[in-house]
């Protein structure tokens, strides 16, 4: 087992204290922080995503793995800096205006962070202009929108229109998710993709950014 595989296993097992200590020791010994993330942490969350998608684990296991990932990222982020070139891509995510539900959105955000993406979580009840402003401010690759209420789904289309009005729609991909949302709806409102859960969101993000 390589040194990085030890960290990968700690992430998978949700051993946040051990993972944090391993990461700090690696940095103290001169390891490259990007290498620690790419070779140790991301493979762990990739495996968690695969297991969840295949029904081998449940949400508690996903959450404890994400917690282990986050404590490691807290050590690495100041060293990595804010360069977009370091992350796999930049995502702005939020629950649309009028909707206060955010558990699913939070899980997606955590899994995207775990997969190496820079995520700017706008929270819930996010108006269209806030998505537009954040996409411009952070030079986002993807805008991710969530809705749980059928009544708030139209806000997704309004946000896409706002991106068009701001003349940045061609610069960003749009991904949507939530209980009342479907792949058919995504096509209907002009989104680029639909993700029913965090694991699919990670795969979809990779596909959208590389396309």
Secondary structure, 3 states (H helix, E strand, C coil): CCHHHHHHHHHHHCCHHHHHHHHHHHHHCCCCHHHHHHHHHHHHHHHHHHHHHCCCCCHHHHHHHHHHHHHHHHHHHHHHCCCCCCCCCEEEEEEECCCCCCHHHHHHHHHHHHCCCEEEECCCCECHHHHHHHHHHCCCCEEEEECCCHHHCHHHHHHHHHHHHCCCHHHCEEEEECCCCCHHHHHHHCCCEECCCHHHHHHHHHHHHHC
